[in-house]
Amino acid sequence: MGEGPSETKIHVDSDWKDEARREKEKLVEQEAAAADAGPLPDPTFMEIVNMVAMQAAVSISGYQHPSGQNTPPDLAMAKHLIDLLEVLHKKTKGNLTEEEDKVLGGVLYEMRMRYVQASGGPSPAEVPTA
């Protein structure tokens, strides 16, 4: 006679219980460490630049959702975000530190080159320089 579903015995050993307890303790420690991270730092101009640049980069190349679904590039949105960086650059002219101005200029250049490549325009090597 075989064991039926109602006759199946469940065997839980102490090693499994110890492992589950250790995992629970580890999760509690991780949550406590996250809570102890303290307040967020003060916002900075560079955070704004990085946030918009990241959105532009994702719009240029598309991305894959954690579910596995691909989102295609959105070049219209990428252009809008690059234009937004340009507005930011123009409106802050003379009010940025040398480093902020250099980084923003570099980000603008990089995003423009990526946009040109993604839109099928000439490669950066084919773009004439002044």
Residue pairs with C-beta under 8 A, 6 or more apart in sequence:
3 9
45 92
45 96
45 100
46 100
46 103
48 88
49 85
49 88
49 100
49 103
49 104
49 107
52 81
52 84
52 85
52 88
53 81
53 85
53 107
53 110
53 111
55 77
55 81
56 78
56 81
56 82
56 85
56 111
56 115
57 111
57 114
59 73
59 74
59 75
59 77
59 78
59 81
60 73
60 75
60 78
60 111
60 114
60 115
60 118
61 73
61 114
61 118
62 70
62 71
62 72
62 73
62 74
63 70
63 71
64 70
64 71
65 71
73 118
75 115
75 118
75 119
78 111
78 115
78 118
79 115
81 111
82 108
82 111
82 112
82 115
85 104
85 107
85 108
85 111
86 108
88 104
89 104
89 105
89 108
92 100
92 104
96 104
113 124
116 122
116 123
116 124
116 127
117 123
117 124
